[in-house]
């Protein structure tokens, strides 16, 4: 049975008592161990105690002492508790309903515990009860969840209420401070009206969360921390784009040729695309084969949106890449690749001969060179024949060697009189080449 009795006249407060539970005698038994006592975090008026022993816990008495006055204000007996987890000899007990104490504040908890063996113990420093009003936010909402460079103000509205520990009742908290946080930093502080409502504006300069927070206030010492759910504010960035003036279309160049690069950066506005001044970035040359790139230079765009004009000598086929990035999160980065520049290295025949053999055939021989330091993995050489030196026909294909001089040769058993030459076709990295023409008689 749970009943209330008056405390001593000197204290002048209400306390809770219950008739005791008889204890069994146990020799050399372990006394109960009171591990802790405190408020339930989400229900501050509810007391929770953790106790273990070598037999079932049969008695709990919690004495609440005001931390401010050091006066005992209430006694909570065993039948006021329910075990909420664990076992009878090692469990957690909570009061069945919130405690009804005379004043808000902090209370020291002294716990006496008894087990089925009749052993008992008292812990005068078991813990504390935080008998406070919990701050609770309702209907907190920003007036926008996306901002842009011209609209960075966000208004936050909501209601602040307090949950009273004795009844769990929610009541508006009037004239209380509310912090409006942007990315977990306070940007504005407002006060609630008589109904607990508040409204305030913050400036948001990045994609970050916003929320309302109640923090400790000396003017209202018995209201504890509370926060609303955060809302992420996203950014609608200003779109930017690159347009190349040069190279304006795909080109094929010889190895060693310079290429000029110019491009314009623009930004989107309600009136359309306009040049974008003062944006920094860099130019790369990226090989089409992948993996290789070369820094060409850095720039800051001028009033016309143009980057500085750069020249570069590509070492292989690829594209120029313009890229810009702003420290302003409201400006979208932009990048673009130019039309492809195909780089071809020189190839040439350094010698070629064709002569009649003793058996009536024709033997052709020659050498090739690749002066730009890039030799194809395979060097197929096509031997061609023409009776009149105008219309040509492939006779045979041979392979030039990989050694010095890249020599090749071929024997044509039924070689007729006429004109002979050698042809090397263009590859992805080398230009084609044609040998001199040699006339062979009978």
C-alpha positions in Angstrom: 0.0 0.0 0.0 1.2 3.5 -0.9 0.3 6.3 1.6 1.4 9.8 2.5 2.4 10.9 6.0 3.5 14.3 7.3 7.2 14.9 7.9 8.4 16.5 11.1 7.1 20.0 11.9 10.5 21.5 11.5 10.6 20.4 7.9 7.0 21.3 7.1 6.7 19.3 3.9 4.9 16.2 2.6 6.6 12.7 2.5 5.6 9.3 1.1 5.8 6.2 3.3 4.8 2.6 3.2 4.6 -0.2 5.7 7.8 -2.2 5.9 8.4 -5.7 4.5 9.6 -8.3 7.0 13.2 -9.5 6.2 14.4 -13.0 6.5 17.6 -13.6 8.5 20.6 -14.7 6.6 24.0 -15.3 8.0 27.1 -13.9 6.3 25.0 -12.7 3.3 25.9 -9.9 0.9 24.1 -6.6 1.6 22.3 -4.9 -1.4 24.4 -2.6 -3.6 22.7 0.6 -4.6 24.3 1.4 -7.9 22.6 4.7 -8.8 19.5 6.8 -8.4 18.4 9.6 -10.8 15.7 11.1 -12.8 14.5 9.4 -16.0 15.9 11.6 -18.7 12.7 11.9 -20.8 10.5 12.0 -17.7 12.2 14.2 -15.0 9.6 13.6 -12.3 10.2 9.8 -12.4 12.8 8.4 -10.0 14.9 5.4 -11.2 17.2 3.3 -9.0 19.5 0.4 -9.8 20.1 -2.2 -7.1 21.8 -5.6 -7.0 22.2 -8.2 -4.3 22.7 -11.9 -3.7 18.9 -12.4 -3.3 15.8 -10.7 -4.4 15.3 -7.1 -3.5 12.3 -6.9 -1.2 12.4 -3.4 0.1 13.3 0.1 -1.2 13.0 3.4 0.6 14.2 6.5 -1.1 14.6 9.8 0.9 14.6 13.0 -1.1 16.6 15.9 0.4 16.6 19.4 -1.1 20.0 20.3 -2.4 19.2 23.9 -1.6 18.0 23.6 2.0 19.3 20.1 3.0 15.9 19.3 4.3 14.2 16.0 3.7 11.0 16.6 1.7 9.7 13.2 0.8 10.1 9.5 1.4 9.2 7.0 -1.4 8.5 3.5 -0.2 8.8 0.1 -2.0 5.2 -0.2 -3.3 5.6 3.1 -5.2 8.2 1.4 -7.5 7.9 -1.0 -10.4 10.8 -3.1 -11.7 11.3 -2.1 -15.3 14.3 -4.2 -16.3 16.7 -6.8 -15.0 15.9 -9.4 -12.4 14.6 -9.3 -8.8 18.2 -9.5 -7.5 19.8 -7.2 -10.1 17.4 -4.8 -11.7 16.2 -1.3 -12.3 13.1 0.1 -10.5 11.1 3.2 -11.4 8.4 5.1 -9.6 5.0 4.1 -11.0 4.0 7.7 -11.5 5.9 11.0 -11.3 6.7 12.4 -7.8 4.7 15.4 -6.6 7.2 17.5 -4.8 6.6 21.0 -3.3 9.3 22.8 -5.3 11.3 22.6 -8.5 15.0 22.0 -8.1 17.6 19.4 -7.5 17.2 16.7 -4.8 19.8 14.4 -3.3 18.6 10.8 -3.1 19.4 8.5 -0.2 18.4 4.9 -0.7 17.8 2.1 1.8 17.5 -1.3 0.3 16.6 -4.7 1.8 16.9 -8.2 0.2 15.1 -11.5 0.8 17.9 -12.7 3.2 17.1 -9.8 5.5 20.3 -7.9 4.6 20.0 -4.1 4.2 22.2 -1.2 3.3 21.9 2.5 3.1 23.5 4.8 0.5 23.3 8.4 1.4 24.9 9.5 -1.9 22.9 7.3 -4.3 22.3 10.1 -6.8 20.1 13.1 -7.5 16.7 13.8 -8.9 16.5 16.7 -11.4 13.1 18.0 -10.6 12.9 20.5 -13.4 10.7 21.7 -16.2 11.8 20.1 -19.6 11.8 22.5 -22.5 9.8 21.1 -25.4 9.5 22.7 -28.9 6.4 22.3 -31.1 5.7 23.2 -34.7 9.1 24.6 -35.4 9.4 25.4 -39.1 11.5 27.6 -41.3 9.7 29.6 -44.0 12.0 28.2 -46.7 14.2 25.1 -47.1 16.2 26.5 -50.0 18.1 29.8 -50.4 19.9 31.5 -53.2 22.5 34.2 -53.5 19.8 37.0 -53.4 17.6 35.5 -50.7 19.7 34.3 -47.7 17.2 35.2 -44.9 15.3 32.4 -43.2 12.5 33.0 -40.8 12.0 30.4 -38.1 8.6 30.1 -36.2 7.6 27.8 -33.4 6.3 27.3 -29.9 8.2 26.7 -26.7 6.4 24.7 -24.0 7.5 23.1 -20.7 6.8 19.6 -19.4 6.1 19.8 -15.7 7.7 17.0 -13.8 4.8 16.2 -11.4 2.1 15.9 -14.1 3.9 15.7 -17.4 1.6 18.5 -18.5 2.8 20.7 -21.3 2.3 24.5 -20.7 3.5 27.4 -22.8 6.7 29.1 -21.6 6.1 32.8 -21.8 8.9 35.4 -22.0 11.7 32.8 -22.4 14.8 33.1 -24.5 15.0 30.9 -27.6 18.3 30.7 -29.6 18.0 30.3 -33.3 21.0 28.2 -34.4 22.6 28.0 -37.9 25.0 25.1 -38.3 24.9 24.6 -34.4 26.0 28.3 -33.8 23.5 30.8 -32.4 22.7 33.5 -35.0 19.8 35.2 -33.3 18.0 35.1 -29.9 14.3 35.9 -29.6 11.7 35.7 -26.8 8.4 33.9 -26.5 5.1 35.6 -26.2 2.4 34.8 -23.7 1.4 31.7 -25.6 5.1 30.5 -25.9 5.2 31.4 -29.6 8.4 32.8 -31.1 9.6 34.0 -34.5 13.0 35.2 -35.7 15.2 35.6 -38.8 18.7 34.2 -39.4 21.1 34.7 -42.3 22.3 31.4 -43.9 25.4 31.4 -46.1 25.8 27.7 -46.8 24.0 24.4 -47.0 23.5 23.9 -43.3 20.9 22.8 -40.6 18.9 25.3 -38.6 17.0 24.7 -35.4 15.6 26.3 -32.3 17.4 25.7 -29.0 16.5 26.5 -25.4 19.6 26.9 -23.2 20.0 27.6 -19.5 18.8 31.0 -18.5 19.5 32.5 -15.0 16.1 34.2 -15.2 14.4 30.8 -15.4 16.8 28.4 -13.6 14.3 25.5 -13.3 13.8 25.0 -17.1 16.3 22.6 -18.6 17.8 22.4 -22.1 15.7 21.5 -25.1 16.0 21.6 -28.9 13.8 21.2 -31.9 14.6 18.9 -34.8 17.0 20.4 -37.2 16.0 21.3 -40.8 18.6 21.4 -43.5 18.6 24.5 -45.7 19.8 23.8 -49.2 21.4 26.2 -51.7 20.2 26.9 -55.2 23.5 27.8 -56.8 24.0 30.2 -59.6 24.8 28.2 -62.8 28.0 28.9 -64.6 29.3 27.7 -68.0 32.4 27.8 -70.1 32.5 28.4 -73.9 35.7 27.9 -75.9 36.7 30.4 -78.5 39.9 28.5 -79.4 40.3 25.7 -80.2 36.7 26.0 -81.6 36.7 22.7 -83.4 38.7 19.5 -83.6 42.1 19.8 -85.1 45.1 17.7 -86.2 48.5 19.1 -85.6 52.1 18.0 -85.9 54.1 17.1 -82.8 55.8 20.3 -81.6 53.1 22.7 -82.8 51.7 25.2 -80.3 47.9 25.6 -79.7 46.3 28.8 -78.3 43.5 28.4 -75.8 40.9 31.1 -75.0 37.5 30.6 -73.3 34.7 32.7 -71.7 33.0 32.0 -68.3 29.3 33.1 -68.1 26.7 33.0 -65.3 23.0 32.6 -65.5 20.8 35.6 -64.6 17.1 36.3 -65.0 18.1 38.2 -68.1 20.1 35.3 -69.6 23.8 34.4 -69.7 26.2 37.2 -69.0 30.1 37.3 -68.7 31.3 36.4 -65.2 34.1 38.5 -63.9 36.6 37.8 -61.0 36.4 34.0 -61.0 39.5 32.0 -60.5 40.5 28.6 -62.0 43.0 26.7 -64.1 43.6 25.1 -67.4 44.8 21.5 -67.9 45.7 19.5 -71.0 44.2 16.0 -70.6 45.4 13.1 -72.7 42.6 11.2 -74.5 44.3 8.0 -73.5 43.5 8.7 -69.9 45.6 9.2 -66.8 48.0 11.9 -68.1 47.4 15.6 -67.7 49.5 18.7 -67.8 48.9 22.0 -66.0 48.8 24.8 -68.6 48.1 27.8 -66.3 45.9 29.7 -63.9 43.6 32.7 -64.3 41.1 35.1 -63.0 38.4 36.1 -65.4 38.2 39.7 -66.6 35.2 41.9 -67.1 34.4 40.2 -70.4 34.4 36.8 -68.6 37.5 35.6 -70.5 40.3 33.8 -69.0 43.8 34.8 -70.1 45.0 33.4 -73.4 47.3 30.5 -73.1 49.6 28.6 -75.5 50.6 25.0 -75.0 52.5 22.4 -77.0 50.6 19.1 -76.6 52.7 16.0 -76.4 49.9 13.7 -77.4 46.2 13.7 -78.5 43.9 15.2 -75.9 41.7 18.1 -74.9 42.0 21.3 -72.9 40.0 21.5 -69.7 38.9 24.8 -68.2 37.7 24.7 -64.6 36.6 27.4 -62.2 35.6 27.2 -58.5 34.3 30.0 -56.2 34.8 30.3 -52.5 31.1 31.5 -52.5 29.0 28.3 -52.0 26.2 30.1 -53.9 28.3 30.0 -57.1 28.3 26.6 -58.9 31.7 25.4 -60.2 32.0 24.9 -63.9 34.3 23.0 -66.2 34.4 22.1 -69.8 36.7 20.3 -72.3 37.6 21.7 -75.7 37.4 19.9 -79.0 40.0 17.2 -79.4 43.5 18.0 -80.6 45.0 15.1 -82.5 48.8 15.1 -82.3 50.6 13.2 -85.0 54.4 12.6 -85.0 56.5 12.5 -88.1 57.3 9.3 -90.0 59.5 9.0 -93.2 61.2 6.7 -95.5 65.0 7.3 -95.3 65.7 4.9 -98.2 63.9 2.7 -100.7 65.2 0.5 -103.6 63.7 -2.0 -106.0 65.8 -4.2 -108.3 65.4 -7.1 -110.7 66.7 -10.4 -109.2 68.6 -13.2 -111.2 65.4 -15.4 -111.1 63.4 -12.6 -112.7 61.7 -11.4 -109.6 61.9 -8.0 -107.9 63.4 -7.3 -104.5 62.5 -4.2 -102.6 64.4 -2.9 -99.5 64.3 0.3 -97.4 64.5 1.9 -94.0 62.2 4.2 -92.0 62.7 6.8 -89.3 60.4 8.4 -86.6 62.3 11.6 -85.7 59.9 12.8 -83.0 60.9 10.1 -80.5 57.7 8.0 -80.8 57.9 4.6 -82.6 54.7 2.7 -83.3 54.6 -0.8 -81.8 53.9 -2.3 -85.2 55.3 -0.8 -88.5 53.5 -2.4 -91.4 54.9 -1.3 -94.8 52.8 -1.7 -97.9 54.6 -2.3 -101.2 52.7 -0.8 -104.2 53.1 -1.3 -107.9 52.0 0.9 -110.9 52.5 0.3 -114.5 52.2 3.9 -115.5 53.1 5.6 -112.2 49.6 6.9 -111.7 47.3 4.0 -110.6 48.7 2.0 -107.8 48.0 -1.5 -106.5 49.1 -3.2 -103.2 51.4 -6.1 -103.8 52.5 -7.2 -100.4 52.8 -6.0 -96.8 56.0 -6.4 -94.8 57.0 -5.3 -91.3 59.8 -2.8 -90.6 62.1 -4.0 -87.9 62.4 -2.4 -84.4 66.1 -2.0 -84.6 68.2 1.0 -85.7 67.0 2.2 -89.2 63.7 0.2 -89.0 64.7 -1.8 -92.1 62.3 -3.8 -94.3 62.5 -5.9 -97.4 60.3 -8.1 -99.6 60.7 -10.4 -102.6 58.1 -10.2 -105.4 58.4 -13.4 -107.4 56.4 -12.3 -110.4 57.5 -8.7 -110.3 56.7 -6.9 -113.6 58.4 -4.0 -115.1 57.0 -0.7 -113.9 57.0 1.5 -110.8 57.4 0.5 -107.2 57.1 2.4 -103.9 56.5 1.8 -100.2 53.6 3.2 -98.1 53.2 3.6 -94.3 49.6 4.4 -93.2 48.8 7.0 -90.6 48.2 5.7 -87.0 46.6 7.3 -83.9 50.0 8.9 -83.1 52.0 9.1 -86.4 51.5 10.6 -89.8 51.6 8.4 -92.9 54.6 8.4 -95.2 55.4 7.5 -98.8 58.8 6.5 -100.2 60.3 7.7 -103.5 59.2 5.9 -106.6 61.6 3.5 -108.3 61.2 2.2 -111.9 62.2 -1.4 -112.6 62.7 -2.6 -116.2 63.1 -6.1 -117.6 
